[in-house]
Amino acid sequence: MTQIEDHPLRYQLSNELHARPFPSLKAPCHAVYLAIKKTQDAANRDRAEDRAHLIDLLDRFGAQHPQPDATHFFGEIGRYSLKWENHTEFVTYTIFSDGVTERPFDPAAFDVFPEDWLAKMPGARIASALIRVEKIPGQDVDLFERLHKWFVPDSLACSWVLDRSAMMASDFRIDNSGHARFALFVQPDAGRRRVGRIVQRLTEIEIYKAMSMLGLPRARGLSRKMGEIDPKLSGLVEHIATGNHAPEETLDELLAISARLENLQAQSAFRFGATGAYEALVHQRIEVLREERYGGRQTFREFMMRRFDPAMRTVMSTREQLRAMTERAARAGDLLRTQVDVSRSAQNQKLLESMDKRADLQLRLQETVEGLSVVAISYYAVSLAAYAAYPVASPLGLSKGLLTALLTPVVVLVVWMMIRRIRQKMH
């Protein structure tokens, strides 16, 4: 067979699609989830710190290290399984363990992460959760009692998922120990891979929800700043319409506002873009679970529609408002610059007319000066010519005065012709 040359990245790109396998879980079991994010400029953080932090945890259990520059890892650490993922802005740790604690959502389960190791996190906790997986009780009464005992009824969302192979529930609140709580009740015949996929989706919903909500404080802060800028911008636009203020002064103020708006847009562009992407991921992760209502309670989708979507609409509305204000300032700036250009053109026209008048006056003055120059030059030239002709005056029988009178017209004519020729050559 003919040897076909492969693209250098062909296998790497193909393997990337299979690099993050779902865990394989069997009920009963539980999972502990932790997401870490730097508070500032997380997207440009030093990834080597994330890897060093992971290796520190693995060394405590004598576990195998990941490949160099790996962005994900799944392996055994003692009697637990660890799934580590390095994302654009955050890092996640998920530890899976067989069995469940007698006390539901016992905070002691989080002790799998050493206290001194947590103190050295390269960032801050953005999300953490305790996930409890059990087989579904034989009677609905027992299930309802557990849900109302474990979660806040007003916020409780629960639903059947994946063709009623499991029922998931959460109130999306942070409990006294600092963790969110998720419960998953699975049918006896539910496959291990399916259980693992549901648990993975729950952790993704939690982290993507938290990451998308980061845009809300930014939007609120921008709303206050835009509230200060908008009256000023409206006032400047009114000045342009009425023409009561000097265009140059209005243009300077408008350019300052435009620069401030552009700066706000540059500072918020990444956060707002990320918020939109994370929001889409939240809804996509819920969509693939194929929810069905359980016991008349709200589903995860309905919870997000009532509690999560309004926040996202606020973010998107602020984003659009900022964009609209920036465009309005740009249009006003273009209009004002046009007005200033027209005003300057009129001033330049008047200046050119004034220059034309001065040039005409200079030309007339020059012609007058040139006439006087002919007289002055002729005066000296006649004197020189007379001195040169005096020796021949006596032989010709002419007096000095008569000889000078005869030479004067000739000299004046010659001087005039000479100056005229010089002017013609200059022009």
C-alpha positions in Angstrom: 0.0 0.0 0.0 1.1 3.6 -0.7 2.3 5.2 2.5 0.0 8.2 3.3 1.5 11.1 5.2 -0.5 12.1 8.2 -1.0 15.6 9.5 1.3 16.1 12.6 -1.8 16.8 14.8 -4.1 14.1 13.4 -3.8 11.6 16.2 -3.6 14.3 18.9 -6.8 15.8 17.8 -8.6 12.5 17.5 -7.4 11.4 20.9 -8.7 14.6 22.4 -12.2 13.5 21.7 -11.7 10.5 24.0 -9.4 12.0 26.6 -12.1 12.8 29.2 -14.0 9.6 29.8 -17.0 9.5 32.1 -16.4 7.7 35.5 -17.9 4.3 36.0 -19.9 4.3 39.3 -22.1 1.8 41.1 -24.7 2.8 43.7 -24.3 3.3 46.5 -21.4 5.7 46.2 -20.6 9.4 46.7 -18.5 12.1 45.1 -16.6 15.1 46.4 -16.2 18.0 44.0 -13.9 21.0 44.1 -13.3 23.8 41.6 -10.5 26.3 42.0 -10.2 29.6 40.2 -7.8 32.6 40.5 -9.7 35.8 41.4 -7.8 37.9 38.8 -6.9 37.1 35.2 -7.5 33.4 35.6 -7.3 32.7 31.8 -3.7 33.8 31.8 -2.6 32.0 35.0 0.5 29.9 35.2 -0.7 26.4 34.5 2.5 24.9 36.0 1.1 25.9 39.4 -2.0 23.8 38.8 0.0 20.8 37.8 2.3 21.2 40.8 -0.7 21.3 43.1 -2.1 18.2 41.5 1.2 16.3 41.8 1.4 17.4 45.5 -1.9 15.6 46.1 -0.9 12.6 44.1 2.4 12.2 46.0 0.5 12.1 49.3 -1.2 9.0 48.1 1.7 7.6 46.2 -0.2 7.8 42.9 1.0 7.9 39.4 1.7 11.4 37.8 0.0 12.6 34.7 1.7 13.1 31.4 3.7 16.4 30.9 1.5 19.3 29.9 -1.7 17.2 30.5 -4.9 19.1 30.9 -6.8 16.1 32.5 -6.1 13.1 34.6 -8.1 10.1 35.9 -6.6 7.6 38.2 -6.6 5.8 41.5 -5.4 7.5 44.7 -5.5 5.0 47.5 -9.0 3.7 47.9 -10.5 6.6 45.9 -10.6 7.6 42.2 -9.6 11.1 41.2 -10.7 13.0 38.1 -8.7 16.2 37.5 -9.4 18.7 34.7 -7.6 21.9 33.8 -10.0 24.3 32.1 -9.6 27.8 30.6 -10.3 29.7 33.8 -10.5 27.0 36.5 -9.3 23.6 37.7 -11.6 20.8 39.0 -11.0 17.9 41.3 -13.6 15.2 41.6 -13.0 12.3 44.0 -15.3 9.2 43.8 -15.7 6.6 46.6 -17.8 3.5 47.1 -20.5 3.5 49.7 -22.3 6.4 51.4 -21.9 7.9 54.9 -24.6 7.2 57.5 -25.0 11.0 57.9 -26.3 12.4 54.5 -23.8 14.9 53.0 -21.4 14.5 55.9 -18.8 17.4 55.6 -16.2 14.9 56.8 -16.2 13.4 53.2 -14.4 16.6 52.1 -11.5 15.6 54.4 -10.1 13.5 51.6 -8.5 16.8 50.6 -5.7 17.5 53.2 -6.2 20.7 55.1 -2.6 22.0 54.4 -3.1 21.1 50.7 -6.2 23.2 50.6 -4.4 26.1 52.2 -1.9 26.1 49.3 -4.5 26.2 46.5 -3.3 28.3 43.5 -6.6 30.2 43.6 -9.9 30.4 45.5 -12.8 28.0 45.7 -15.4 28.9 43.1 -17.5 25.8 43.6 -17.7 22.6 45.7 -20.3 20.0 46.1 -21.2 16.7 47.8 -23.0 14.2 45.6 -24.8 11.2 47.2 -25.7 8.3 44.9 -28.2 5.7 46.2 -30.5 3.1 44.8 -34.0 4.4 44.5 -36.2 3.4 47.5 -39.1 1.0 47.0 -41.7 3.5 47.9 -42.1 7.2 46.9 -43.0 8.1 50.5 -39.5 7.3 51.7 -38.0 9.3 48.8 -40.1 12.4 49.5 -39.2 12.2 53.2 -35.5 12.1 52.3 -35.8 15.0 49.8 -37.6 17.3 52.3 -35.2 16.4 55.1 -32.0 16.9 53.0 -33.0 20.1 51.0 -34.7 23.4 51.4 -38.3 22.8 50.0 -38.7 26.3 48.5 -35.6 25.8 46.3 -35.9 22.0 45.7 -35.7 20.9 42.1 -35.9 17.2 41.2 -36.7 15.2 38.1 -36.5 11.9 36.4 -33.6 11.8 33.9 -32.5 9.5 31.0 -35.8 7.7 30.5 -36.5 7.4 34.2 -33.3 5.5 34.9 -32.5 7.8 37.7 -33.9 10.7 39.7 -31.7 13.7 40.6 -32.4 16.4 43.2 -30.8 19.6 44.6 -31.7 22.9 46.1 -28.6 24.7 44.6 -27.8 26.2 48.0 -24.5 26.2 49.9 -24.9 24.4 53.2 -23.3 25.3 56.5 -20.1 23.3 55.6 -19.7 25.4 52.4 -20.8 22.8 49.8 -23.7 22.4 47.4 -25.7 19.2 47.7 -26.8 16.8 44.9 -28.7 13.6 45.4 -29.0 10.9 42.8 -31.3 7.9 43.1 -30.8 5.3 40.4 -32.8 2.3 39.3 -31.3 -1.1 40.1 -30.7 -1.9 36.5 -29.0 1.5 35.7 -25.6 0.9 34.1 -22.3 2.1 35.8 -21.5 4.3 32.8 -24.9 5.9 32.9 -24.6 6.7 36.6 -21.1 8.1 36.0 -22.5 10.3 33.1 -25.2 11.7 35.3 -22.8 12.5 38.2 -20.5 14.2 35.7 -23.3 16.3 34.3 -24.3 17.4 37.8 -20.8 18.7 38.5 -20.7 20.5 35.2 -24.0 22.1 35.9 -22.7 23.4 39.2 -19.4 24.8 38.0 -20.8 26.3 34.7 -23.6 27.9 36.7 -21.1 29.4 39.1 -18.8 30.6 36.3 -21.6 32.2 34.4 -22.9 34.0 37.5 -19.6 35.8 37.7 -20.9 38.1 35.0 -23.7 39.4 37.2 -21.5 41.5 39.6 -19.6 42.9 36.7 -22.9 43.8 35.0 -24.2 45.6 38.1 -21.0 47.5 38.5 -21.2 48.6 34.8 -24.8 49.6 35.2 -23.8 52.1 37.9 -21.0 53.5 35.8 -23.2 53.7 32.7 -25.9 55.4 34.8 -23.3 58.2 35.4 -22.2 58.4 31.8 -25.6 58.3 30.1 -26.8 61.8 31.3 -23.5 63.4 30.2 -23.6 61.7 26.8 -27.3 62.8 26.3 -26.3 66.4 27.3 -23.5 66.5 24.8 -25.8 65.2 22.0 -28.2 68.0 22.9 -25.3 70.5 22.7 -24.6 69.2 19.2 -28.3 69.6 18.2 -28.7 73.1 19.7 -25.2 74.4 18.8 -25.1 76.5 22.0 -21.6 75.3 22.9 -18.3 75.5 21.1 -17.8 72.4 19.0 -14.2 72.0 20.0 -15.1 71.9 23.7 -18.0 69.5 23.1 -15.7 67.3 21.0 -13.1 67.1 23.8 -15.7 66.0 26.3 -17.3 63.5 23.9 -13.9 61.9 23.2 -13.3 61.5 26.9 -16.7 59.8 27.3 -16.0 57.6 24.2 -12.6 56.6 25.6 -14.2 55.7 29.0 -16.9 53.6 27.3 -14.3 51.8 25.1 -12.3 51.0 28.2 -15.4 49.6 30.0 -16.1 47.5 27.0 -12.6 46.2 26.8 -12.6 45.3 30.5 -15.9 43.4 30.3 -15.6 41.8 26.9 -14.0 38.6 28.1 -16.2 38.2 31.1 -19.4 38.8 29.2 -18.3 36.5 26.4 -17.5 33.7 28.9 -20.8 34.2 30.7 -22.7 33.6 27.4 -20.6 30.5 26.7 -21.1 29.1 30.3 -24.8 29.8 30.2 -25.1 27.8 27.0 -23.2 24.9 28.6 -25.6 24.9 31.6 -28.7 24.6 29.4 -27.0 22.0 27.2 -26.0 19.8 30.1 -29.6 19.9 31.4 -31.0 19.3 28.0 -29.0 16.0 27.5 -30.4 14.6 30.8 -33.9 14.5 29.2 -35.8 15.6 32.3 -39.3 14.4 33.3 -41.3 16.0 36.2 -41.2 14.1 39.5 -43.9 14.5 42.2 -45.1 17.9 40.9 -41.7 19.5 41.8 -39.9 21.9 39.6 -37.3 20.5 37.3 -33.7 21.7 37.0 -34.7 23.5 33.7 -37.6 25.3 35.5 -35.3 26.2 38.4 -32.8 27.8 36.0 -35.6 29.5 34.1 -36.9 31.2 37.3 -33.6 31.8 39.2 -30.7 31.6 36.7 -32.0 33.0 33.4 -33.0 36.4 34.9 -29.5 36.9 36.0 -28.2 36.0 32.6 -30.7 38.3 30.9 -29.3 41.1 33.1 -25.8 40.4 32.0 -26.8 40.3 28.3 -28.9 43.4 28.7 -26.0 45.3 30.2 -23.7 44.0 27.5 -26.0 45.3 24.8 -26.6 48.6 26.6 -22.9 49.2 26.8 -22.4 48.3 23.2 -25.3 50.7 22.2 -23.9 53.5 24.3 -20.5 53.1 22.7 -22.0 53.1 19.3 -24.1 56.2 20.2 -21.0 58.0 21.4 -19.2 57.1 18.2 -22.0 58.4 16.0 -22.2 61.6 18.0 -18.4 61.9 17.7 -18.6 61.5 13.9 -21.4 64.0 13.7 -19.5 66.5 15.9 -16.3 66.0 13.9 -18.2 66.7 10.7 -19.5 69.9 12.3 -16.1 70.9 13.4 -14.7 70.1 9.9 -17.4 72.2 8.3 -16.7 75.1 10.7 -13.0 74.9 10.0 -13.6 74.7 6.3 -15.6 77.9 6.5 -12.8 79.5 8.5 -10.2 78.3 6.0 -12.3 79.8 3.2 -12.4 83.2 4.9 -8.7 82.9 5.5 -8.0 82.2 1.8 -10.1 85.1 0.8 -8.2 87.4 3.2 -4.9 86.0 1.8 -6.1 86.7 -1.8 -6.9 90.3 -0.8 -3.5 90.7 0.8 -1.8 89.1 -2.2 -3.6 91.6 -4.5 -2.5 94.5 -2.3 1.0 93.2 -2.3 1.0 93.0 -6.1 -0.2 96.5 -6.4 2.3 97.7 -3.9 5.0 95.7 -5.7 4.0 97.4 -9.0 4.2 100.8 -7.3 7.5 99.9 -5.8 8.7 98.7 -9.2 7.7 102.1 -10.7 9.6 103.9 -8.1 12.5 101.6 -8.6 12.6 102.6 -12.3 12.8 106.2 -11.3 15.5 105.6 -8.7 17.6 103.5 -10.9 17.2 105.9 -13.8 18.3 108.8 -11.6 21.6 107.2 -10.9 21.9 105.8 -14.4 21.4 109.3 -15.9 24.1 110.7 -13.6 26.6 108.0 -14.7 25.7 108.4 -18.3 26.0 112.2 -18.1 29.5 112.0 -16.6 30.4 109.6 -19.4 29.1 111.9 -22.1 30.4 115.3 -20.8 33.7 115.0 -22.7 31.9 114.9 -26.1 29.5 117.8 -25.2 31.8 120.6 -26.3 32.7 119.1 -29.7 29.1 118.7 -30.4 28.3 122.2 -29.3 25.9 121.0 -26.5 25.7 122.3 -23.0 25.9 119.8 -20.0 22.2 120.5 -19.2 21.0 119.8 -22.7 23.1 116.7 -22.9 21.7 115.4 -19.6 18.1 116.2 -20.8 18.7 114.2 -24.0 20.1 111.2 -22.1 17.3 111.0 -19.5 14.5 109.5 -21.7 16.8 107.0 -23.3 18.1 105.8 -19.9 14.6 105.6 -18.4 13.4 103.6 -21.3 16.4 101.2 -21.1 15.9 100.7 -17.3 12.2 100.2 -17.7 12.8 97.5 -20.4 15.4 95.8 -18.3 13.1 95.6 -15.2 10.2 94.4 -17.4 12.4 91.6 -18.8 13.5 90.5 -15.4 9.8 90.3 -14.2 8.9 88.2 -17.2 11.7 85.8 -16.6 10.6 85.5 -12.9 7.0 84.7 -13.8 
